[in-house]
């Protein structure tokens, strides 16, 4: 057994200098070295009750994989992780570990938690760089399942079902698989080559992925059953942007964060030869305070903006974005205009954005979410001079699937209604998970939903045969 490291502080993550990274799209966090990973792994106490595992939506045996790292068995560590997670290199980078596994780490009681996410990233990267062995092809069981959407939930369900022997076909509306991993999360947080490698690993175990397949247009859910699929999993995400419905939202220079990030990440709008270039902005206001808002603001800075504001109606303490993302944004020069809310986007005589009118807010009583409700301060309006406004106030599921699938129950937000954690919908044999059910949420929660649905689909098909 490796000697324990009883330091109360986790090993810092090396990263690019803020002034340098604010103008490039290279990955910000550089990852642990071998020595850093081994040293950090030896901080784990290998608790008997494993509170970190219970807080992981895909139930990775965290102490077991970290013990392998501590003993310098990196391939063994990867094997343990991959039993539970189809996308370890992704999760190690974008999971909110501080609210999940690391939030329950015993070492965090009297110091800093073990860097679980950083270690997961290290192990996945180590495997990708050192292993050339192809995954074993599962033995076919003779049954077919269709997956709608190649995002985190769909890919997870596809991987788990393929490992059980199912013939799985994933239908993706865009021209590239990956869902939010490729269109939503910027290159500097999640390099697309890493996402592609994870997808290639799924293809290697027999998962078929058909792109440019808009379910509800090209094929319907009913037609997927007619093609011999015994179950369908809907993991189509929540890609329909919301707006505030304030004056000026139709001006040139107003984007949804969804469109802005898709054009940057998927269409490579930052490249000089891009066929879908984005307006060159000088001063940008991003409305919202979540991770997507941080991604949009930091992307705008990298696209050459001189000034980028985050305009958020609550205070810094209430920002829903990950603490790490907020810190990175601040280091890169993003200006936070908290306790402010837009009331109008201002335009010039040619229909372009010239500014945004905001009103100051103060926090009142808690609302249904438990956060203090922001209240306007009368007479506190002011203007910010900007030429671009990016709305990042949430998304909802596209209505296409629900409008073309008779009997599929949805709620008032357009999200598919499921029964319990297994993802079963109101239609027999149709399961759903991820943002299509919950609305915009985290990658790891979508993966957990895909994992639960795969188990339920397997039980359902076995019960019929």
C-alpha positions in Angstrom: 0.0 0.0 0.0 1.3 3.4 -0.9 2.2 5.8 1.9 -0.5 8.4 2.6 0.0 12.1 1.9 -1.7 14.0 4.8 -1.4 17.5 3.3 -4.6 19.5 3.9 -4.2 21.2 0.5 -4.8 19.6 -2.9 -2.2 19.8 -5.5 -2.9 22.9 -7.6 -3.8 22.4 -11.3 -1.2 24.0 -13.7 -2.8 26.4 -16.1 -2.1 28.9 -18.8 -1.2 32.4 -17.7 -4.5 34.4 -17.7 -3.2 37.2 -19.9 -2.1 34.7 -22.5 -5.1 32.3 -22.4 -7.6 35.2 -22.6 -6.6 35.6 -26.3 -6.4 31.9 -27.4 -8.7 28.9 -27.5 -6.2 26.4 -26.1 -7.1 24.5 -23.0 -6.8 26.6 -19.9 -6.1 23.8 -17.4 -2.9 21.9 -18.4 -3.5 18.8 -16.2 -1.5 17.0 -13.6 2.0 15.5 -14.2 2.5 11.9 -13.3 4.1 12.9 -10.0 1.4 15.3 -9.1 -1.3 12.7 -9.8 0.4 10.1 -7.6 1.0 12.6 -4.8 -2.6 13.8 -4.9 -4.0 10.2 -5.0 -2.1 9.5 -1.8 -4.2 12.1 0.0 -7.2 9.8 -0.3 -8.1 7.9 3.0 -9.9 5.1 1.1 -12.9 5.5 3.4 -15.0 2.4 4.1 -18.3 4.1 3.7 -17.2 5.9 0.4 -19.4 9.1 0.7 -17.9 10.3 -2.6 -19.4 7.4 -4.5 -22.9 8.1 -3.3 -22.5 11.7 -4.6 -21.4 10.6 -8.1 -24.4 10.4 -10.5 -22.8 7.5 -12.4 -21.5 5.8 -9.2 -17.8 5.5 -10.0 -15.9 3.5 -7.4 -13.8 6.6 -6.6 -11.6 5.3 -3.7 -10.8 2.1 -5.7 -9.6 4.0 -8.8 -7.6 6.6 -6.7 -5.9 3.7 -4.9 -4.7 2.4 -8.2 -3.3 5.8 -9.1 -1.6 6.0 -5.7 0.0 2.6 -6.5 0.9 3.8 -10.0 -1.4 1.4 -11.7 -2.9 3.8 -14.2 -4.4 1.3 -16.5 -6.1 -0.4 -13.6 -7.5 2.9 -12.5 -8.9 3.5 -16.0 -10.6 0.1 -16.0 -12.4 0.9 -12.8 -13.6 4.3 -14.0 -14.7 2.9 -17.4 -16.9 0.3 -15.7 -19.2 3.2 -14.7 -18.4 6.1 -17.0 -18.5 6.2 -20.8 -16.9 9.7 -21.0 -14.2 9.9 -18.3 -11.9 12.5 -20.0 -15.0 14.7 -20.4 -16.2 14.3 -16.9 -12.8 15.0 -15.4 -12.9 18.4 -17.1 -16.5 19.7 -16.9 -18.2 17.9 -13.9 -19.1 20.2 -11.0 -17.1 17.9 -8.6 -17.2 20.5 -5.8 -21.0 19.9 -5.5 -20.8 16.2 -5.9 -18.0 13.7 -5.1 -15.5 16.3 -3.8 -18.3 18.0 -1.8 -18.7 14.8 0.2 -14.9 14.0 0.6 -13.9 13.4 4.2 -10.6 15.2 3.6 -12.7 18.3 2.9 -13.9 18.5 6.5 -10.6 19.9 7.9 -8.9 21.0 4.7 -9.4 20.7 0.9 -11.0 17.6 -0.6 -9.1 15.2 -2.8 -8.8 16.4 -6.4 -11.1 13.6 -7.7 -12.0 15.4 -11.0 -8.3 16.2 -11.7 -7.4 12.6 -11.1 -10.1 11.3 -13.3 -8.9 13.6 -16.1 -5.3 12.5 -15.5 -6.2 8.8 -15.7 -8.4 9.2 -18.9 -5.7 11.2 -20.6 -3.0 8.7 -19.5 -5.0 5.9 -21.0 -5.6 7.8 -24.3 -1.8 8.6 -24.6 -0.5 5.2 -23.6 -3.0 2.5 -24.6 -3.4 1.3 -28.2 -5.5 -1.8 -27.4 -8.9 -1.6 -29.0 -11.9 -2.2 -26.7 -13.4 -5.7 -26.8 -16.4 -6.1 -29.1 -19.4 -7.3 -27.0 -21.2 -10.5 -28.0 -24.5 -9.5 -29.8 -27.8 -10.4 -28.1 -29.9 -10.0 -31.2 -31.9 -6.9 -30.1 -32.0 -3.4 -31.4 -32.4 0.0 -29.6 -32.5 3.5 -31.1 -31.1 6.5 -29.3 -32.2 10.0 -30.2 -29.4 12.6 -29.7 -25.6 12.1 -29.5 -25.1 14.2 -26.4 -24.0 13.0 -22.9 -27.2 11.1 -22.0 -27.6 9.5 -25.4 -23.9 8.5 -25.7 -24.0 7.0 -22.2 -27.1 5.0 -22.8 -25.7 3.9 -26.1 -22.4 2.7 -24.6 -24.0 0.8 -21.7 -26.5 -0.9 -24.0 -23.8 -1.8 -26.5 -21.8 -3.4 -23.8 -24.8 -5.5 -23.0 -24.9 -6.8 -26.6 -27.6 -4.5 -28.1 -27.3 -3.2 -31.6 -27.5 0.5 -31.0 -28.0 3.3 -33.5 -27.7 6.9 -32.4 -29.6 9.5 -34.5 -28.0 13.0 -34.2 -29.6 16.1 -35.7 -26.4 18.0 -36.2 -23.5 17.1 -38.5 -21.2 16.2 -35.6 -21.9 13.8 -32.7 -21.4 15.1 -29.1 -24.3 17.3 -28.4 -23.5 20.1 -25.9 -20.0 18.7 -25.6 -19.2 19.9 -29.1 -21.6 22.9 -29.7 -21.9 24.3 -26.2 -18.6 23.9 -24.2 -15.7 25.9 -25.6 -12.4 24.4 -26.8 -10.5 26.0 -24.0 -12.5 24.0 -21.4 -13.1 20.8 -23.4 -10.9 20.1 -26.5 -13.0 18.6 -29.2 -10.3 16.0 -30.1 -10.9 14.5 -26.6 -14.7 14.4 -27.2 -14.1 12.7 -30.6 -11.8 10.1 -29.0 -14.5 9.2 -26.5 -17.0 8.9 -29.4 -14.6 6.7 -31.3 -14.3 4.4 -28.3 -18.1 3.9 -28.5 -18.0 3.2 -32.2 -15.3 0.7 -31.5 -17.7 -1.4 -29.4 -20.4 -1.3 -32.2 -22.4 1.9 -31.6 -23.6 3.3 -35.0 -24.0 7.1 -35.1 -26.0 8.6 -37.9 -25.7 12.4 -38.2 -27.9 15.0 -39.9 -30.9 12.9 -38.7 -33.6 15.2 -37.3 -36.0 12.9 -35.5 -39.5 14.4 -36.0 -38.6 15.4 -39.6 -36.5 12.7 -41.3 -37.9 9.9 -39.1 -40.5 9.8 -36.3 -40.2 7.9 -33.1 -43.0 5.6 -34.4 -40.9 4.9 -37.5 -37.9 4.0 -35.3 -40.1 1.2 -33.8 -41.2 0.1 -37.3 -37.5 -0.3 -38.2 -37.2 -3.1 -35.7 -36.1 -1.2 -32.6 -37.6 -2.6 -29.4 -37.0 0.5 -27.4 -36.2 4.2 -28.0 -34.2 6.5 -25.7 -34.8 10.2 -26.2 -31.8 12.3 -25.2 -32.3 15.3 -27.5 -31.2 17.9 -25.0 -32.6 21.4 -24.5 -31.4 23.6 -27.4 -34.2 26.1 -27.6 -32.9 29.4 -26.2 -35.0 31.7 -24.0 -35.1 35.5 -24.2 -36.2 38.2 -21.8 -38.8 39.7 -24.1 -37.5 43.2 -23.5 -37.4 45.9 -26.2 -34.5 45.6 -28.6 -33.9 41.9 -28.6 -34.4 41.8 -32.4 -31.5 44.3 -33.0 -28.4 43.2 -35.0 -25.8 42.2 -32.6 -28.1 40.3 -30.2 -27.4 36.6 -29.9 -28.6 33.7 -27.7 -25.7 32.1 -25.9 -26.7 28.9 -27.7 -26.3 30.4 -31.1 -23.1 32.3 -30.2 -21.4 29.2 -28.7 -22.6 26.9 -31.5 -21.1 29.2 -34.1 -17.8 29.5 -32.2 -17.4 25.8 -31.1 -19.0 23.9 -33.9 -18.7 26.2 -36.9 -15.3 27.5 -35.8 -16.4 31.1 -36.3 -13.1 32.4 -34.7 -11.1 31.2 -37.6 -10.2 33.8 -40.3 -11.5 31.5 -43.1 -14.8 30.7 -41.3 -17.9 30.5 -43.5 -20.1 31.6 -40.6 -18.0 34.4 -39.0 -19.2 36.2 -35.9 -19.5 40.0 -35.7 -16.2 41.5 -34.4 -17.2 43.0 -31.1 -15.6 45.7 -29.0 -17.8 45.8 -25.9 -20.0 42.8 -25.0 -22.7 42.3 -22.4 -23.5 38.7 -21.5 -26.8 38.4 -19.6 -26.9 35.6 -17.1 -24.7 34.0 -14.4 -24.4 30.3 -15.2 -21.6 28.2 -16.7 -23.0 29.0 -20.2 -22.8 32.7 -19.5 -19.1 32.3 -18.4 -18.4 30.3 -21.6 -19.9 33.0 -23.8 -18.1 35.8 -22.0 -14.8 34.1 -22.1 -15.3 33.2 -25.8 -16.1 36.8 -26.6 -12.9 37.9 -24.9 -10.9 35.4 -27.0 -12.6 36.7 -30.2 -11.0 40.0 -29.5 -13.5 42.1 -27.5 -11.9 44.9 -25.4 -14.5 44.8 -22.7 -16.8 42.0 -21.6 -19.5 42.4 -18.9 -21.4 39.7 -17.1 -24.8 41.3 -16.2 -26.5 39.3 -13.5 -29.6 40.2 -11.5 -28.4 38.6 -8.2 -25.1 39.0 -6.3 -21.7 37.2 -6.6 -22.7 34.7 -3.9 -25.7 33.6 -5.9 -23.9 33.0 -9.2 -24.9 29.5 -10.3 -21.7 29.0 -12.4 -19.0 26.8 -11.0 -16.6 28.7 -8.7 -13.6 27.7 -10.8 -15.3 29.1 -14.0 -16.0 32.4 -12.2 -12.5 32.6 -10.9 -11.1 31.9 -14.4 -13.4 34.6 -15.9 -12.3 37.2 -13.4 -8.6 36.4 -13.9 -9.1 36.9 -17.7 -10.6 40.4 -17.2 -14.3 39.8 -17.4 -16.2 42.5 -15.5 -19.0 41.4 -13.3 -22.0 43.7 -13.1 -24.0 41.9 -10.5 -27.3 43.0 -8.9 -28.2 44.5 -12.3 -30.9 43.5 -14.8 -31.4 44.6 -18.4 -34.7 46.4 -19.2 -33.9 47.4 -22.8 -31.4 46.9 -25.5 -30.6 50.1 -27.3 -30.1 50.4 -31.1 -28.6 52.9 -33.5 -30.2 54.3 -36.7 -29.0 51.3 -38.7 -30.5 48.7 -36.4 -27.3 47.7 -34.6 -26.8 47.4 -30.9 -25.3 50.5 -29.3 -26.0 49.9 -25.6 -28.0 48.2 -22.9 -30.2 49.9 -20.3 -30.1 48.2 -16.9 -31.7 48.7 -13.5 -30.0 48.1 -10.2 -31.4 45.3 -8.0 -31.4 44.3 -4.4 -32.1 41.0 -2.8 -35.4 40.4 -1.1 -37.0 37.2 0.3 -36.1 33.7 -0.9 -38.0 32.5 -4.0 -39.1 28.9 -4.8 -35.5 27.9 -5.6 -34.3 29.0 -2.1 -32.3 32.0 -3.5 -33.2 35.5 -2.5 -35.5 37.1 -5.0 -34.0 40.2 -6.8 -36.1 43.3 -6.5 -35.7 46.5 -8.7 -34.4 49.7 -7.1 -36.7 52.5 -8.4 -34.8 55.3 -10.2 -31.5 53.4 -10.5 -31.5 52.9 -14.3 -28.2 53.4 -16.2 -26.8 52.6 -19.6 -23.8 50.4 -20.6 -22.2 51.2 -24.0 -21.9 47.8 -25.8 -22.1 46.7 -29.4 -23.0 43.0 -28.7 -25.5 41.4 -26.3 -25.5 37.7 -25.6 -28.6 36.3 -23.8 -27.7 33.4 -21.5 -30.9 32.9 -19.3 -31.6 29.3 -20.0 -32.9 26.9 -22.7 -35.8 24.5 -23.1 -36.3 21.4 -25.2 -37.1 21.8 -28.9 -40.8 21.0 -29.4 -40.2 18.9 -32.6 -40.1 15.5 -30.9 -43.1 16.1 -28.6 -45.2 17.4 -31.5 -44.5 14.4 -33.6 -44.8 11.7 -31.0 -48.5 11.0 -30.1 -49.0 10.1 -26.5 -45.7 11.5 -25.2 -46.5 13.5 -22.1 -44.6 16.8 -21.5 -44.9 19.5 -18.8 -45.6 23.2 -19.2 -41.9 23.8 -19.9 -41.9 21.4 -22.8 -39.8 18.8 -20.9 -40.6 15.1 -21.3 -42.3 13.7 -18.2 -40.8 10.4 -16.9 -41.7 8.0 -14.2 -39.0 7.7 -11.6 -35.3 7.4 -12.2 -35.5 4.8 -15.0 -36.6 7.4 -17.6 -39.8 5.6 -18.7 -42.2 8.0 -20.5 -45.9 7.8 -21.0 -45.2 5.8 -24.2 -44.4 2.1 -23.8 -40.9 1.3 -24.8 -39.9 5.0 -25.0 -37.4 6.3 -22.4 -35.9 9.7 -22.0 -33.2 11.5 -20.0 -30.9 14.4 -19.7 -31.9 18.0 -20.5 -34.9 16.8 -22.6 -36.4 15.8 -19.2 -34.8 18.2 -16.7 -34.2 21.3 -18.8 -30.7 22.6 -19.0 -28.5 20.8 -16.3 -25.1 19.3 -16.0 -23.3 16.8 -18.2 -22.9 14.3 -15.4 -26.6 14.4 -14.5 -27.4 13.7 -18.1 -25.0 10.8 -18.1 -26.5 9.4 -14.9 -30.0 9.5 -16.6 -28.6 7.7 -19.6 -27.1 5.0 -17.4 -30.3 4.5 -15.5 -32.4 4.3 -18.7 -30.0 1.7 -20.2 -30.6 -0.6 -17.2 -34.4 0.0 -17.5 -34.4 -0.7 -21.2 -32.4 -3.9 -20.8 -34.9 -5.1 -18.1 -37.9 -4.1 -20.3 -36.7 -5.9 -23.4 -35.8 -9.0 -21.4 -39.3 -9.0 -19.9 -40.8 -9.2 -23.4 -38.6 -12.0 -24.7 
